[in-house]
Amino acid sequence: MVWSVADSLVPLYPLYALLFASSGLSEGAISALFAVWSVSAFFAEVPTGALADRWSRRGALVLASLLEAVGFGLWTLLPTTASFAAGFVLWGIGGAMASGAAEALVYEGLETAGAKDSYARVNGWMGAATLAAQVPTAFIATGLFALGGYPLVGWASIATCALTAALASRFPEPPRVADGDEVAEVVGFARTLWSGATEAVRRPELRAIVVATALLGGLDAVEEYWPLMAGDWGVPATAVPIATLAIPLAGAVGAALAGRTGRLATRWLLALLVLAGLLLGAAAVWARPAALAAVAVFYGLYCAVLVVAEARLQDRITGPRRATITSVAGLGMELASLPLFAVWAVGGAGAVAVLVLAVVPVVGLGLRRRPGQPSTG
C-alpha cells in the first residue's frame, strides 16, 4: 500500500534512538520509552480496530498519521524525557489505529477482486516496499541532520506525516452503513469490539495463529535498536543510518519472497526462524561493524516467516470484524514486545536471540495448516 511506503519515509525513524541518547538517556531509559510506546498501543489496539470496522478504515489511517505528526512536534519543540514519552503515547495510539485498518483494507480489496489467495504475495511486497523505503529515508535523514541537526529532521518528519495523512484521505473505501442514531452507533461499536475480541480467543484454530503472529510480531521491536547496536559495535553516529541500511533491505527481500515461503511446510518455516535466532546470537558475540551483515540475514529470514504468519491469520478470519481481530493480534504484539525491551536492557542482542529461539515451539503450533487448507501463496 502506498500509505505504508509514504509512512516509512519519515526522516526521524533512523535517528530517534540517537536523539534520545544525545539528550542524556541511558539504554535502560530508552527501553522504558519503548515500553511506554508499546503499552499505549496495547490499550488502544483493539478499540481502534473496532473503530475502524464501525467508522472508516481510511479515516483511521488519516488520524494515525496526524497523531504521529503531533508526537514528533513535541519531540522537536521540547526534547525532554516527558515529551518523548508523550510523543510515544500519541504514536502508539496512531500505530494501533493503522495496524488493523491497513491489513483489513488490503485483504478485503483483494477479496472483492476475487484475488484473496494472493494476499501473502501482496502483503509481502508491501512489506518489502516499506522496508526498502528506509534506504532513501536513511540518506535523507543523513543529509538533513548534516544541514540542521535534529530540529530540521524533526520538522521534515512532521511535514512527511501531514502529507501521508493527505494521501490516506484519497484511498477508496466502501461506505459504512450507519445505525441511524448515536446510541445505536455506540451499541454497535461495543458489539463489534466484544464480538471480534471474543472470536479471536474462542476459536481454537484462530486463537493459535493469533498467538503465533503476536509472538512473531513482538520480536520486530528489535529494529528499534539497530542504531544503538551499530553505535555500540563501533559505527560513528553520523554513519549509523547508512551502515544499518543492509538490515531493512534484507528484510525487504525476505518479505518479498513470502509468496514462495508460504508454500513451505511448517517445519521448514521453523527451521528458518531457528537459523535467524542463531545468526543474531552470533552477531552479538562478534559485536563488530561487520556483524551487521549477520543481523541483516537474521532480519531477512525473520521477515519471511512473519509475513507468512500474517497471511495465515487473515485466511482464518471470517465475517465483518477483520480489523478488530487483526488488532487483537496487534495487541498481542505489543505485549510480546515488552519482554524484548526488558531482555535488551539486561543482555542486548544476545538475549534477544535467546528470546527468538524460545518462541519457536508456540509459533509452530500456530502455523500448522488445518486439514484441507491450501498453501499460502
SERODO-810522 format. One record per residue: y, x, z of N, C-alpha, C, O in turn. Coordinates in pm, whole numbers, plus 50000, padded with zeros to 5 digits. Each point is the difference from the previous one (the first is absolute). Layout:
YXZYXZYXZYXZ
...
//
This chain:
498815008450000501194991650000501255008850000500075010050071
500914986049848501235007749987500715001350134500595010450029
499344979150054500665000350130499455011450086500765007050067
497924994849931499385010550082500475013849957500265008650084
499854993449785500465012949949501455002350040500365010850047
500484979049934501415001450035500185002650148500865007850041
498314985750040500095001950145499595014150041500365004550110
498915002549805499565013650033501045010549965499835011750035
501244984349898501015009649955501115002250102501065005249965
498704991150160501005001750105500065014750040498995005450045
502155001449940500075014450026499705004250144499635011450024
500524979450071499735003550140498525001950030499645006650098
499504987749819498575000250031499455014150026499325002050100
500955007749813499425013350028500755008050105499615011250032
501484983250023500845007950088500204994250140500515006950087
499104980549937500414994150127499345006550120500605000650107
498175004349877499375007250113500785012650032500155003750117
500365003049779500835011950023501354996350060500565007550079
499974980749883501234995250061499824998350150500865004150079
498024990049961499734998150142499885013550071500555002050109
498735007249829499825013250061501335007450012500255006750100
500604992049797501305006850005500944993950103500975006350042
498734981349999500794993550104499515003550140500524994750099
498495014349910499545004850129498754993350054499615002550114
499744988849806498814993050048498775008949987499845007149901
499304992450199498745007149996499004992349914500264988649961
498595017750008498984993049923499454988050077499644989949941
500295011450193499574988750081500984988549992499594988449992
501715014750009501024989549990499984993549861500214988049987
499555020149911499914994649865498804990849987500084989449937
498805014550124498824991250000500304986950072499524989449960
501285011450148500374987850071500834990849911499854987850005
501045018049913500784991949906499084993349898500174988349968
498865019149982499054994249906499234988550066499674990149935
500045011550193499314989350073500884987550010499514988849988
501805013150035500944988850001499954992749866499994987749994
499975019949900499914994649864498764991249986500084988749952
498775016750091498754992649987499944987650088499514989549958
500995011650165499984988650091500894988749946499644988350009
501505015349934500894989949941499304992749886500054987749991
499285020149923499264993849889498844991750052499664989749943
499725015050167498874992850058500394985750038499304990549966
501815008050104500414986750044500514991349884499954987850007
500555018749888500574992349889498994997149889500234991149919
498675016350077499125000049883499494986049964500254995349889
499044998250200499404987049965501044988949985499924992349904
501075006650187501024989649979500755001449867500294990049935
500025022450025500705001849873499084997149881500474995549896
498225006950119499074996249894499964984949983500004995049888
499954997850224500024985449993501334995149942500034990249925
501065016650111501314996349945500005001649848500554991549929
498845019350021499935002049855499184989149933500344995449891
498555000450175499174989349944500754986749995499864992449905
500935005050198500684987150010501354999749928500404989849944
500295021650058501375000349948500045006049861500034992649901
499975020750089500115006549870499555014450012500545007550082
498494996549838499585014050002501075008849937500205011450043
500474983549857501115007549941501125001850102500565010950013
499784978450059501045001050102499635009750110500885006850054
497834994049980499565009450102500235014449956500385008450081
499404994449791500245013549949501495003550001500375011350032
500454979149933501465002350003500465003250142500715009850023
498884981950072500425002050139499455013250055500685006550080
498134997449880499415012650046500895011849962500255008850083
500224991549794500855011149954501355000050072500535010650031
500014977649994501304999250067499905004750146500905006750050
498024989850018499805004650138499875015350004500535006650090
498764998849813499855014649993501365006649979500285010450059
500564983749856501345005549975500835000250127500705009850027
499234979650051500764999550126499505010850096500805006550067
497894995449940499445010350087500475013949960500355008050087
499664994949784500475013149955501505001650024500485011150020
500244977749978501425000750033500225004550144500915007950028
498254987150063500095004350139499725015050013500705007050073
498304997849858499655014250007501135008749945500265011050051
500414984149845501035007949935501295000250081500645010450015
499744978150039501264999150074499905005450142500975005350053
497854993350008499865004050139498615006050021499104993250048
500715019649915498685006250008499615003950143500035011750038
499604978250040499565002250137498594994150016499514992849913
499865010450198498654994950024499974984850001499094993949945
501914999950118500064985450007500144993949861499374990049969
501475016149947500184995049864498745001949916499634991449920
499725019950101498745002149928498994989250037499304994749913
500625002250215499054989750046500374986349943499134992749953
502165003950051500454987149947499734999049850499594989649950
500645021549979499735000149857498534997949970499654993249903
499505012650179498564998149980499574985750031499074994849938
501604998750157499694985950027500304991649875499184991849958
501985010549983500374992549879499065003349884499594991249926
500105021550061499105004349892498604994250023499334996049905
500235003750219498684994550031499924985249962499004995649943
502044996850090500024985849965500044998349848499294991749944
501555016449991500094999249855498695003749931499584993449905
499785017250144498725003949942498944989450018499184997849912
500844995650204499064989150025500244988449903499054993849952
502215003250020500324989249907499475003149860499564991049928
500505021850035499625003649863498505001449982499494997449890
499795006650214498605004149981499134988749946499425001449893
500474987650178499174989149953500574993249877499254996049911
502075002850082500644992949889499755007149868499704993549900
500445019850098499855007349875498594999049944499814997449881
499195004650205498624999749952499614985949955499314998349899
501134991650176499684986249963500654996349867499404993249918
501845011350061500724996949877499275005849879499874993449898
499665019050115499305006549889498644993649977499654996949886
499575001050219498664994649983500034986149938499234997049909
501674994550139500054986449948500564999749858499644991349920
501235018350049500465001049862498865003549905499894994349891
499265015050151498835003549919499014988349993499404997549896
500444995450216499094988650003500464989149905499194993949930
502115003750067500564990149909499755003949853499784991549914
500265021650062499785004949863498525001649967499645004449891
499484991850205498575001449977499505014350005498995003349939
501735005350134499645014350002499885005350142500315011650025
499254980050068499965004650139498985011250022500125007750095
498864993549816499025010750015500605013749974499395010250033
501804990249910500655012849972500945004250113500755009649987
499204983050126500955002950108499865014250053501005006750025
497764998149991499835013750053500675010249910500675009150047
499144989349822500625009349905501524998950003500705010150003
499804977449995501454998050002500615005150131501025006849999
498344989750112500505004550130499955015250009500895006250058
498064999849885499905014449999501135006549923500595009950044
499714984549840501095005649920501364997550066500905008349990
499234980550078501234997650076500175010550109501075005850018
497824996650056500065010250104500295013749943500755007850059
498644995149826500225012949936501475001649960500605010550022
499964979149918501405000649959500935001750120500995007349994
498674985850115500815001150121499975014250055501045005450039
497775000549964499895013750051500645010049903500675009450043
499144988449827500605009149902501524999550005500675009949967
499884978750075501464998950011500565009550105501205002650001
497945002550086500475009650100500405013349938500725007850062
498834994849814500385012549933501505000149969500705008950047
499814981349876501465000249979500764998150130501105005450016
498334987050079500684998150128500195013250072501065002450060
497925006349935500115013050067501125008449939500775006350072
499314993949795501055007749934501384994150027500965007250023
499134979449975501274993450030500435003050142501165003150026
497894995950068500325002750139500465014450020500955002650074
498375006749860500395014050013501405002449947500805007050063
499524987149821501335001649944501084993650084501055006050024
498704981850023500994993250083500225007350132501135001050048
497795004250010500125007250126500825012749981500815003650086
498995003249800500765012249974501494996949981500855008150036
499444980249907501404996449975500724994550123501175003150023
498134988550055500714993450109499214998150127500424992550088
498455014249925499234999250122499424986150024499894991949908
499745005650216499384987050034500914987949976499504989549962
501825011650059500854988249973499924995249855499884988049976
500185021249928499934995949860498634994149967499894990149929
499075016050124498654994749980499904985950056499384991249940
501245006650178499964986850062500704989449918499464989249979
501745013749973500744990149921499294997149868499984988549955
499455021749984499254997749877498784991250027499624991949916
499775009650200498844991950035500394985450021499274991049959
501875006850103500504986350019500234993349865499624988449979
501005018949929500254994549866498704997049927499904989949931
499115018850084498714997849935499334987350052499434992349923
500645005650208499404987950058500704987549950499354989849973
501975010750014500754988549949499604996949856499854988349964
500005022049955499584997949862498574994649993499694991849914
499455012750176498634995150003499974985150036499224992449944
501645003650150500094985850036500454991749880499474989249975
501515015949950500484992849881498884998749896499874989749935
499345020950051498884999649905498964989750042499514992449917
500175007350212499004990550049500434985549979499174991249979
502135006550027500514986349984499764994549860500154988049977
499495020849928499784995749862498544997149970499674995749889
499425006650208498584997949974499704985149981500554991750071
498585004949833499594985949985499054995950111499185008050046
500944979749997499114994750103499934984849986501034993549984
497775000850022499894985449994500754993850117499975005550111
500714983249868500744993750110499084994850109498894995349972
501575005650152499264994650113500354985250015501134995949974
497894996250068500224985750022500394997950145499205002750090
502014992649934500474998050137499344987850063499594990849929
500315009150203499384988950071500954988250020499574989150040
501715012949932500924988850003501005000150113501104994749984
498585010950128500985000950109499715012450082498945006249986
502024997550101499905012550074498835000050096499325010150015
500434978650051498894999450095498675002249928499155007550047
500694985949838498775001749924499855014449952498895005349994
502245001149971499935014049956499525009050114499175008849979
501374988950142499595008150115498524997950030499275009550026
500304977849970498584997050025499135006549893498945005550030
501504993649845499245006049891499925015250013498955005949974
502155000250067500005014550022499025003850110499215009349984
500834983450127499095002850112498544998249958499135007750039
500624981949881498634997349956499515011349908498865004450011
502015000149899499645011149911499735012750079499035007149974
501824995650124499845011950084498684999750074499255009749999
500464978950066498794999050080498745000149912499035006950032
500994985549858498834999149914499675013549937498835003949994
502195003149958499765013049938499475010250099499085007549968
501514992750152499575009850101498574997250046499205009250014
500484978150009498654996850048498965002049891498885004250029
501474992949847499045002249891499645014749988498855003549972
502125005250049499775014449988499015005250103499335010149976
500584983250139499115005050105498724991850014499045004750062
500934983249883498814991450017498955002349893498814999350030
501585003449848499035002249894499475014350009500775009449980
497954992650049499495013550026500255009849885500415011450024
499334984349850500175009349889501465003549978500325011049956
500584979450073501425002749987500485008750116500795009349981
498734987750139500385007950118499625014849983500765008950036
498064993549908499535013849984500915007949906500335011550029
500074982549860500855007549906501435000950052500705009749971
499764980350106501335000950061500055011950096500965007849999
498004993750084499965011150095499925013449926500705009550035
498464991249863499855012449924501325004049932500405011650005
500264978649934501275002749933501075004150100500825008849973
499164984850144500985003550103499825014350048500975007450013
497794996550013499755013650048500385010449895500625010250031
499024987049844500365009349893501525000649981500585010849989
500054977650007501454999749980500765006650113501035006249976
498464992750146500655006450113500045015149986500945006450047
498034999449889499975014549980501125004849909500395011750005
500144979349912501065004049907501285004150072500895005949940
499204990950189501175004250077500135015150008501065005250034
497875002049934500075014650004501015005449900500505011150016
499814981049879500975004949902501385002150060500805007649946
499494985950166501305002150064500145014250051501115004650026
497785002449988500035013550057499965010949894500015011850036
499944984949835499965010649899501165009950019499755012150001
501504983250013501095009850016499845008950123500225012149993
499404981950121499825007950121498835009749984500085011450046
498864984149889498845008549977500405012249916499655011350032
501084986149860500435011049914500905009750076499875012249987
501054982350092500885008650078499245008550101500295011850016
498744982250051499205007350098499155010849935499675010150063
499994987949810499135009649931500795010649923499435007449920
501904993350103500785011049944500834996949878500545009249940
499594978050021500834996449884501454998350047500224992550095
500765014049844501414998150038500434985549984499514993049911
501405002450174500414985950000500544995549864499724988949956
501045019849978500594996049872498944998349891500244993349900
498605012950119498944999349899498954989550032499094997949920
501014995550196498954990750042499794988549901498854997349965
502214995849987499744988849907499235004349876499154992649951
501155019449997499315004849879498595004950034499054997449925
500835009650188498715005950037498934989450026498825002649979
501594985650065499024989650032499754990349885499304990050017
501255012949865499864990849887498554998249957499614989249956
499595021350056498624999149954499224989350077499044994549948
501375002650175499254990450082500114985849943498974993949973
502245000650007500064986649940499484999649857499494989849956
500645021249970499475000249864498484998750002499424992849919
499935014350174498554998650013499644985850043499014994449953
501794999850136499784986250039500144990549882499254990349989
501715012649922500204991749881498775000649910499584989849945
499855022150039498795001349918498854992250062499294992849930
500545008650201498944992750067500154985049987499034992949974
502205002150043500254985749987499774995249857499464989249979
500965018949924499854996249859498534999149960499664992549909
499495015050157498584999949968499234989250076498784999449991
501934992250083499324990150083499184990149918499004994850049
501415002549827499214991049917498595005349979499044992349999
500835020949985498695006149986499345002050136498804997850016
501975006450081499465002350133499394987250057499025000550073
501574988149892499524987250051498604996649956499364991450061
500145015249835498644997549952498965008050076498804997849985
501675011750098499065008450074499324992050111500574990650055
498215013549977499324994250116500765003750127500695010250005
499174981750097500735002250124499715013850059500905006350055
497864998449935499675013050059500795011349935500335009850067
499974988949804500795010449933501474999150040500685010250012
499814977850009501374998650050500145006450138500995006750029
498014991150055500025006150133499905015249991500625007150079
498614997849826499905014549981501365005949962500365010850047
500384982149869501355004649964500915000450123500805009250015
499074980950070500834999550120499645011350097500885006050061
497834996749953499565011150086500535013349946500515008250076
499374993849793500515012349939501515001350022500505010950026
500214977849964501455000350024500305004750142500885008550019
498414986250079500235004150138499715014750023500745006750071
498204998449868499655014150014501075009149938500335010550055
500204985449831501055007849936501275000550085500645010450011
499724978350049501184999950086499785009150121500915007350041
497904992250016499715008850113500065014749962500515008150077
498974995349804500065013949954501445004549979500355011350033
500494979849913501415003349980500695002550133500835009050011
498834983050091500615001850132499645013450061500825006350067
497954998149909499575013150052500705011349924500405010050060
499744988549809500635010249916501495001050034500505011050023
500214977749980501394999150044500935010049932500765007050066
499174993649802500895008149919500574991249889499454989449973
501665014949962500524991849891498954996449895500004988949948
499105020650022498974997249899499044989050045499354993849916
500555003750215499104989650050500454986049958499234990550009
502015008249946500474987149952499194995349878499954988049972
499435021349957499154996149886498784992250049499604990249938
499815014350173498864992750057500444986450052499254990249989
501955009050067500534987350046500174990549881499744988050012
500685017449875500194991749880498674993949955499944988249965
498995019950035498704994749959499524989550100499454989649962
500755013250167499694989950102500674986849968499354989550003
501935010949965500754987749980499564992749874499974987749997
499685019949900499534993649878498704992450022499854988749954
499215017550118498744993350029500224987850090499414989449979
501445012250120500294989050092500614988149926499594988650022
501385013949892500674989149928499024992549910500104987849985
498965019549954499014993449914499174990050079499744988949952
499855014850168499204990950082500854988650054499534988650007
501705014250031500884989650055500264988949897499944988250035
500345015449842500294989949897498784991249975500144988049978
498675017950026498794992049983499874989950115499674988449977
500605016150145499924990950114501004988649987499674988550029
501555014649927501014989549982499574990049894500234988050015
499155016849878499534991049894498894991050051499994988049970
499075017550106498904991950052500514989750101499434989150012
501625014450059500624990250090500534988249920499744988450035
501015014249860500564989249920498904991549936500154987849988
498775018549972498894992549938499374990150098499464989849958
500595013250171499354991550099500924989250057499564991650078
501715008649885500934989950048499994988249903500085001849878
499824986250175500094987949919501054990850062500325001250118
500214989649802500944990350053501455004749991500285010549943
500644981650113501435002449983500635009350102501225001949999
497965004150090500585008150109499795014949977499785007550095
500304996749781499715013949964500965009850067499555010150055
501754987149941500965009250061499805000950150500125010850059
499574977950004499784999950145498805008550037500085008150092
498814990049838498785007550031500205014849969499555008750075
501124994349814500305013949969500855006250110499845011750034
501074980450022500845004950107499225002350129500375008450081
498544984049939499135002850115499435014149987499935007550098
499644996049781499545013749977501135009950022499795010950054
501414985449903501165008750022500285001950147500375011050043
499474978450035500165001050145498995009950057500325008250086
498444990949865498985009550044500365014349963499705009250075
500924992749809500435013449961501025005750098499945011750037
500994979850005500995004750096499345003850133500375010050062
498674981949980499275003450122499245013249982500005008450090
499354993249795499215012049975500855012549987499535011150023
501744987149941500875011749987500425005750135500345011850010
499654979850094500445004750132499125011250055500535010050048
498134988849945499185011550043500275012549917499935011150053
500374987249819500305011649917501255007350050500015012250009
501034980150024501215006350053499695007550129500525010950024
498634983150058499665006250128499205012849980500295010250063
498714989449849499175011949983500785011149930499745011850024
501204984649890500835010449939500835007050107500115012250001
500474980050088500835006050106499175009550086500535009750054
498174987549958499135008350084499405011649922499995011450048
499494985849831499245010349929500355002249855499305007449931
501774986550018500445002349863498994995549895499244990650021
500785016349864499184995949886498515000850031499234991949948
500355017650134498595001150034499494987850072498894995349973
501904999450119499604987950073499964988049907499154991250016
501765008249888499984989049903498745000749915499424989649965
500145022550000498775001549922498814994250076499144993549940
500795008850190498934994350081500084984849998498984993249996
502245001450008500184985549997499514994249867499404989249998
500865017849892499514995549869498484998750001499454990049954
499895020050098498534999850005499494989050093498944994249977
501815003050129499564990250098499974985849945499214991850046
501665005149856500064986249949498994997449890499834988549959
499485021849993499094998449886498934989350022499804991849911
499515007950204498964989750016500524985749991499374991449938
501775005950123500564986549996500464996449860499814988749954
500785020949977500414997749862498784996849913500084991549911
498825015250116498784997349924499534985750013499554994049902
500545000450218499594986150020500894990549920499514990249944
501775012650052500924991149930499895000849849500194990049931
499515021850017499975001949856498724995249935499934998849877
499044998350202498764995349941500234987349920500654990750047
498815009049833500154988249914499074989050046498875002550043
501614985449947499144988450025499004998649886500255004749890
498604988750137499024997649892500674992649884500644989750019
499185015749861500574993549882501455003449975500564995449900
500085012650187501395003549978500115010449889499305010050005
501574987849896500125009649890500715012650045500665000350104
499185010249816500725012450027501484997549985500434992349915
500365014650169501454999049989500465009549891499755012050007
500924982749894500405008749889501324996449942500465006549907
//
